[in-house]
């Protein structure tokens, strides 16, 4: 099995672990998909009333992204550098970027839940923390500023995701097809997964975080 297939498979399977679904099922004996937006992410878990489980979901979803990328770097260190790469660093970064993409795909389209998963924000935070911490710092600043001003998790997530490609142009040291897919494709996919939220924001019907309505989604 090639290092690409190995890294992609491990990353997808890690990303597809539905922590929000599992935690709510284990501790509250409920199906989080039947609550609020039906999403398995931390925001919907929080809106179900399980704030401690929401924090755990956020951390675990982030950690699975970190693990997927770190394992890809470990695989790269044990693999001879292909002739198509100028050095070991560029190969390792490309393999890790590919793993990042598959971890996000696993979270959004988990094989265990009929390909119906979350929106990928926390897992993206994890993969980018390893690949480009400075890009994450910029995205977190955008998220916190927008959320503090609006209380819209969806708007803050979309704008934070949109800031990643811009930060990448400044901070990313290695460029290539897989890094482009990771740093531009992942934010675009996250934004696309927020399409219903964007429509509600434009219509003025999106709910702010902390609103009492159980029907609110983010």
C-alpha positions as CSV (number, residue, x, y, z in Angstrom):
1,X,0.0,0.0,0.0
2,X,1.4,3.4,-1.0
3,X,2.0,6.1,1.7
4,X,-0.7,8.2,0.0
5,X,-3.3,5.5,0.3
6,X,-2.2,4.6,3.9
7,X,-2.3,8.3,5.0
8,X,-5.6,9.0,3.2
9,X,-7.3,5.9,4.7
10,X,-6.2,6.5,8.2
11,X,-7.1,10.2,8.0
12,X,-10.6,9.4,6.6
13,X,-11.3,6.8,9.3
14,X,-10.1,9.1,12.0
15,X,-12.1,12.0,10.7
16,X,-15.2,9.9,10.4
17,X,-15.4,9.1,14.1
18,X,-18.6,10.9,15.1
19,X,-17.7,12.1,18.5
20,X,-20.8,14.3,19.0
21,X,-23.1,11.5,18.0
22,X,-21.3,9.0,20.3
23,X,-21.1,11.2,23.3
24,X,-24.7,12.2,23.3
25,X,-25.7,8.6,22.6
26,X,-23.5,7.3,25.5
27,X,-24.3,9.9,28.2
28,X,-27.8,11.1,27.3
29,X,-29.1,8.1,25.4
30,X,-30.3,10.4,22.6
31,X,-29.6,10.7,18.9
32,X,-28.2,14.2,18.3
33,X,-29.3,14.0,14.7
34,X,-32.9,14.3,16.0
35,X,-32.1,17.5,17.8
36,X,-32.0,21.1,16.5
37,X,-30.2,21.2,13.1
38,X,-29.5,17.4,13.2
39,X,-25.8,18.2,13.0
40,X,-23.3,16.1,14.9
41,X,-21.0,19.0,15.7
42,X,-20.3,20.8,18.9
43,X,-22.7,23.7,18.3
44,X,-25.7,21.4,17.9
45,X,-24.6,19.3,20.9
46,X,-24.5,22.6,23.0
47,X,-28.0,23.5,21.8
48,X,-29.2,20.1,23.0
49,X,-28.5,21.3,26.5
50,X,-25.3,19.2,26.9
51,X,-22.7,22.0,27.1
52,X,-20.0,19.7,28.8
53,X,-20.5,17.2,26.0
54,X,-20.3,20.0,23.4
55,X,-16.9,21.0,24.8
56,X,-15.7,17.4,24.7
57,X,-17.0,17.1,21.1
58,X,-15.1,20.3,20.1
59,X,-11.9,19.1,21.6
60,X,-12.2,15.5,20.2
61,X,-13.1,16.7,16.7
62,X,-10.1,19.0,16.8
63,X,-7.8,16.3,18.1
64,X,-8.8,13.8,15.4
65,X,-7.7,16.4,12.8
66,X,-4.4,16.9,14.6
67,X,-3.8,13.1,14.9
68,X,-4.5,12.6,11.1
69,X,-1.9,15.1,10.1
70,X,0.7,14.0,12.6
71,X,0.3,10.4,11.5
72,X,0.8,11.5,7.9
73,X,4.0,13.3,8.9
74,X,5.2,10.1,10.7
75,X,4.4,8.0,7.6
76,X,6.4,10.5,5.4
77,X,9.4,10.2,7.7
78,X,9.5,6.4,7.1
79,X,9.1,6.7,3.4
80,X,11.7,7.3,0.7
81,X,11.2,10.7,-0.9
82,X,9.6,10.2,-4.3
83,X,11.5,11.6,-7.3
84,X,8.7,14.1,-8.0
85,X,9.5,16.0,-4.8
86,X,12.6,18.2,-4.3
87,X,13.1,17.2,-0.7
88,X,11.7,15.4,2.3
89,X,10.0,18.4,3.7
90,X,8.0,19.2,0.6
91,X,6.9,15.5,0.4
92,X,5.9,15.3,4.1
93,X,4.0,18.6,3.8
94,X,2.1,17.3,0.7
95,X,1.3,14.0,2.4
96,X,0.1,15.8,5.5
97,X,-2.0,18.2,3.4
98,X,-3.6,15.2,1.7
99,X,-4.4,13.6,5.1
100,X,-5.9,16.9,6.2
101,X,-8.3,16.8,3.2
102,X,-9.4,13.3,3.9
103,X,-9.9,13.9,7.6
104,X,-12.3,16.7,6.7
105,X,-14.1,14.5,4.2
106,X,-14.4,11.8,6.9
107,X,-15.9,14.2,9.3
108,X,-18.4,15.7,6.8
109,X,-19.2,12.3,5.1
110,X,-18.6,9.6,7.8
111,X,-19.1,6.1,6.6
112,X,-20.6,5.1,9.9
113,X,-23.5,7.6,9.7
114,X,-24.6,7.2,6.1
115,X,-22.2,10.0,4.9
116,X,-24.2,12.5,7.0
117,X,-21.8,14.2,9.3
118,X,-20.8,17.6,10.6
119,X,-19.6,20.8,9.0
120,X,-15.9,20.3,9.6
121,X,-15.0,23.4,11.5
122,X,-13.4,21.8,14.6
123,X,-11.6,19.2,12.6
124,X,-10.3,21.9,10.2
125,X,-9.0,23.7,13.3
126,X,-7.1,20.6,14.2
127,X,-5.5,20.0,10.8
128,X,-4.5,23.6,10.3
129,X,-3.1,23.9,13.9
130,X,-0.4,21.4,12.7
131,X,0.0,22.6,9.1
132,X,0.0,26.4,9.7
133,X,-0.5,27.7,13.3
134,X,-0.2,31.3,12.2
135,X,-3.1,30.9,9.7
136,X,-5.1,29.4,12.6
137,X,-4.3,32.4,14.8
138,X,-5.7,34.7,12.1
139,X,-8.8,32.6,11.6
140,X,-9.4,32.4,15.4
141,X,-9.1,36.2,15.7
142,X,-11.7,36.6,12.9
143,X,-14.0,34.0,14.5
144,X,-13.8,35.6,18.0
145,X,-14.4,39.1,16.7
146,X,-17.3,38.2,14.5
147,X,-18.9,36.0,17.2
148,X,-18.5,38.7,19.9
149,X,-20.1,41.3,17.6
150,X,-23.0,39.1,16.2
151,X,-23.4,36.0,18.4
152,X,-23.8,34.1,15.1
153,X,-21.6,30.9,15.2
154,X,-22.4,30.3,11.5
155,X,-21.3,33.7,10.3
156,X,-18.1,33.6,12.5
157,X,-17.3,30.1,11.1
158,X,-17.8,31.1,7.5
159,X,-15.7,34.3,7.8
160,X,-13.0,32.5,9.7
161,X,-12.9,29.8,7.0
162,X,-12.7,32.5,4.4
163,X,-9.7,34.0,6.1
164,X,-7.6,30.9,5.9
165,X,-6.7,31.1,2.2
166,X,-5.8,34.8,2.6
167,X,-3.5,34.0,5.6
168,X,-2.1,31.1,3.6
169,X,-0.8,33.5,0.9
170,X,1.3,35.1,3.6
171,X,2.3,32.3,5.9
172,X,2.4,29.0,4.0
173,X,6.0,28.0,3.3
174,X,5.3,25.1,0.9
175,X,3.1,25.2,-2.2
176,X,1.7,22.4,-4.3
177,X,-1.5,20.7,-5.5
178,X,-2.2,19.1,-2.1
179,X,-1.4,22.2,-0.1
180,X,-3.7,24.1,-2.4
181,X,-6.4,21.5,-1.9
182,X,-6.1,21.7,1.8
183,X,-5.8,25.5,2.4
184,X,-8.2,26.5,-0.3
185,X,-10.5,23.5,-0.8
186,X,-11.2,22.8,2.9
187,X,-12.4,26.4,3.6
188,X,-14.5,26.3,0.5
189,X,-16.1,23.0,1.5
190,X,-16.8,24.3,5.0
191,X,-18.4,27.4,3.6
192,X,-20.5,25.3,1.2
193,X,-21.7,23.1,4.2
194,X,-23.0,26.4,5.7
195,X,-25.2,27.1,2.7
196,X,-28.4,26.8,4.7
197,X,-27.0,29.1,7.4
198,X,-26.0,31.7,4.8
199,X,-29.5,31.7,3.3
200,X,-31.0,32.3,6.8
201,X,-28.4,35.0,7.5
202,X,-29.4,36.8,4.3
203,X,-33.1,36.3,5.1
204,X,-32.6,37.5,8.7
205,X,-33.9,34.3,10.2
206,X,-30.7,32.8,11.5
207,X,-30.6,32.3,15.3
208,X,-27.9,33.7,17.5
209,X,-26.0,31.3,19.9
210,X,-27.6,31.2,23.2
211,X,-31.1,31.7,21.8
212,X,-33.7,29.7,23.6
213,X,-35.2,28.2,20.5
214,X,-34.3,24.5,20.1
215,X,-35.0,25.0,16.4
216,X,-32.0,27.2,15.9
217,X,-29.2,25.9,13.8
218,X,-25.7,26.8,13.2
